[in-house]
């Protein structure tokens, strides 16, 4: 099972990254409504909670299921750490982000 976290973020927040990144997201960060863009770093309390609940439900039915995420969150160190602690087995990201994703995944696997 693979989560498209960018699409899930868009649907959870109800807006498109292309339409709101420079306007709405920037203002939300300035007003301390958000700490980071939820498209750059997985929102652990919102989208992350949805992912965690789906992982728990899936593993309750099939403990052997392989679970991953695809999208830009798969190359963000903070998101990777959260996802590793949530039970995600793999991440997928754009080619330029592979080195950092591999490093953070390796660090998390040693914990």
PyMOL commands that set and color helices and strands:
alter all, ss='L'
color gray80, all
select helices_A, chain A and resi 5-13+17-30+47-61+72-75+77-86+95-109
alter helices_A, ss='H'
color red, helices_A
select strands_A, chain A and resi 2-4+68-70+90-92
alter strands_A, ss='S'
color yellow, strands_A
deselect
rebuild
show_as cartoon
